[in-house]
Amino acid sequence: MNDRIKALYQTHILANAKDESRMGKLADATHVLEAYNPMCGDKYTLYLKILNNTIQKASFEGFGCAISKASTVVLTKLIEGNTLADIKPMIDAFFELVNEDSDQSPESLTEDEDLLAFAAAREFPERKTCATLSWSEIQKMV
């Protein structure tokens, strides 16, 4: 892992894990998804308001490690305002970003530093499930 990814991991993961701006139940949610990892206990309820195939709002409730929470925060920020078709390549790129067997450099997949921070999961494959927990639930929709 290069020094830039290490620094991003330390700053962006911690900052996003503390960000509570995306937390809370959406009273007018059209979709409610449950993301749960029974191995570690991380559990999130994702709330989406989708109109005309576009994600108008996204939020979540729940708890987990810093990586899973930061990842869920970044996910909800990223998908808001996009169509379901638009988010599929974003999700695919995220899974490639954290894939320890990927032959693509993290920087070739994204310039977004919030996303790039999760490339550190390549060095810690046991943390990949934490990073992808909520993304896996959204992926089932697209």
C-alpha positions in Angstrom: 0.0 0.0 0.0 1.4 3.3 -1.0 1.9 6.2 1.5 -0.9 8.2 -0.1 -3.5 5.4 0.4 -2.3 5.0 4.0 -2.8 8.6 4.7 -6.2 8.7 3.1 -7.2 5.6 5.0 -6.3 7.2 8.3 -7.9 10.6 7.6 -10.9 9.8 5.4 -12.1 6.6 7.1 -12.0 8.2 10.5 -13.7 11.4 9.4 -16.5 9.6 7.5 -17.0 7.2 10.5 -17.7 10.3 12.7 -20.0 11.9 10.1 -23.6 11.6 11.3 -25.1 13.8 8.6 -26.4 10.7 6.7 -27.8 9.0 9.8 -31.5 8.7 10.4 -34.6 7.1 9.2 -36.3 8.5 6.1 -40.0 8.6 6.8 -40.8 8.7 3.1 -38.4 5.9 2.1 -39.6 3.8 -0.8 -37.0 1.1 -0.2 -35.5 -0.2 3.1 -32.6 -2.6 3.0 -30.9 -4.5 5.8 -27.1 -5.0 5.8 -25.9 -7.4 8.4 -22.7 -9.2 9.0 -23.3 -12.0 11.6 -19.6 -12.6 12.0 -18.8 -9.3 13.6 -22.3 -7.8 14.4 -22.2 -4.8 12.0 -25.7 -3.9 11.1 -27.2 -1.1 9.1 -30.7 -0.3 7.8 -30.5 1.7 4.6 -33.3 4.0 3.6 -33.8 5.1 0.0 -36.3 7.4 -1.5 -36.4 6.5 -5.2 -38.6 8.4 -7.7 -38.6 7.9 -11.4 -35.7 5.5 -11.0 -33.5 8.2 -9.3 -32.3 8.0 -5.8 -33.6 11.3 -4.3 -32.5 10.6 -0.7 -30.4 8.0 1.1 -29.7 7.6 4.8 -29.1 4.9 7.3 -29.3 3.8 10.9 -27.2 1.2 12.6 -23.8 0.4 14.0 -20.5 -1.2 13.2 -16.8 -0.7 13.0 -15.2 2.5 11.6 -14.7 1.0 8.2 -18.3 -0.3 7.7 -19.8 3.0 9.0 -17.5 5.2 6.9 -18.2 3.1 3.9 -22.0 3.4 4.4 -21.7 7.2 4.8 -19.7 7.4 1.5 -22.1 5.1 -0.2 -25.2 7.2 0.8 -23.5 10.4 -0.3 -22.4 8.9 -3.6 -25.7 7.4 -4.8 -28.0 10.3 -4.0 -29.1 12.1 -7.1 -28.2 9.2 -9.4 -30.3 6.7 -11.3 -30.1 3.0 -10.5 -28.4 2.5 -13.8 -25.8 5.2 -13.0 -24.8 3.6 -9.7 -24.1 0.1 -11.1 -20.7 1.1 -12.5 -19.9 3.0 -9.3 -20.6 -0.1 -7.3 -18.7 -2.3 -9.6 -15.7 0.1 -9.4 -15.9 0.1 -5.6 -15.7 -3.7 -5.5 -12.7 -3.6 -7.8 -11.1 -0.9 -5.7 -11.2 -3.2 -2.6 -10.3 -6.4 -4.4 -6.9 -7.6 -3.3 -6.6 -9.6 -6.6 -7.3 -6.6 -8.8 -4.7 -5.9 -11.5 -5.9 -2.3 -11.7 -4.3 0.4 -9.6 -6.7 2.2 -7.1 -5.9 5.5 -8.7 -7.0 4.2 -12.1 -10.4 3.4 -10.7 -11.2 6.7 -9.0 -9.9 10.1 -8.1 -12.4 10.5 -5.2 -10.3 10.4 -2.0 -13.2 9.2 0.1 -13.4 6.1 -2.1 -9.7 5.8 -2.6 -9.2 5.4 1.1 -10.9 2.0 1.0 -8.2 0.6 -1.3 -6.4 -0.1 1.9 -8.7 -3.1 2.2 -6.6 -4.7 -0.4 -3.9 -5.1 2.2 -6.4 -6.4 4.8 -8.7 -8.8 3.0 -10.5 -9.6 6.3 -11.7 -5.9 6.3 -13.2 -6.2 2.8 -16.5 -7.5 4.2 -16.6 -4.4 6.4 -16.0 -2.1 3.5 -18.6 -3.8 1.2 -21.3 -4.6 3.6 -23.8 -1.9 2.6 -22.6 -1.8 -1.0 -23.6 -5.4 -1.3 -27.2 -4.7 -0.4 -27.4 -1.8 -2.9 -25.8 -4.0 -5.5 -28.7 -6.5 -5.3 -31.0 -3.7 -6.5 -29.1 -2.8 -9.7 
